[in-house]
Amino acid sequence: MSADQMLAFKTDCHLFSGCGFEAPGLHSFVFEPMFTVGGIAFNKPILLALVGTLAIVWFFWAAFNKPKLVPGKLQMVGEAGYDFIRRGVVYETMGKKEGEKYVPFVVALFFFVWVMNLWAVIPLAQFPVTSIFSIPLGLALVVYVTWVGLTFKRNGFVGAWKNFTGYDKSLGAVLPLVMLIELFSNLLVRPFTHAVRLFANMFAGHMLVALFTIASWYMLNGIGIAYSAVSFVMTVVMIAFELFIQVIQAYVFVLLTCTYLQGALAEEH
């Protein structure tokens, strides 16, 4: 049974009707393939990721394909979003001189993460793609590879390893221990925590919204209507809160990305 079927409301299942409450769980994040093309199976999260990517590409193409001195609505929104990430994230973290060349990468990363998060509150979709761990992990690995490559390119082989290990001879006898901890933290823990931070927030948010939504329907019977109303209000509150968290998590993801890249560009770590 697919996740959509597992979450589907049973129209005759309410409080006091004899059926138990079916809470959302891990099955809510497992989707059966909807169709297969060329041996590649497409399920709901994959389709949402593809549609979201196409929507982002279309938006920026429509906004900047024929830029005007007096911008239209799409161009104005596109410029505002682009400038917010450029000045508020990249320049603030990496500086204008060093950060300018990385602006397109960070802007693309921000809007991709945000749109993948935003699917959670879009009718019919109602599922954050980033709550599937492979998506945040893939994005974190892209950042990781970029950061490691840039570190070697900027600092050379020896300098890069000093950067990774936090080498500082003034630490004296504790230097080997510090280097080991820094190496473990930077090369092994960093990509994992970068991905988990995004994944965990989207996973938990989806579970809470699903829980209150199902509870609202389940208790819509007899004296349970009062509880259903409270649950419905909580659903609305959680959706509003999710809209805020979705933007914040996209912002934090790219902010950390810029912090890592800035560390690679720094002469001393």
PyMOL commands that set and color helices and strands:
alter all, ss='L'
color gray80, all
select helices_A, chain A and resi 3-7+26-29+44-64+73-94+96-121+129-131+134-165+169-218+224-265
alter helices_A, ss='H'
color red, helices_A
select strands_A, chain A and resi 35-37+40-42
alter strands_A, ss='S'
color yellow, strands_A
deselect
rebuild
show_as cartoon
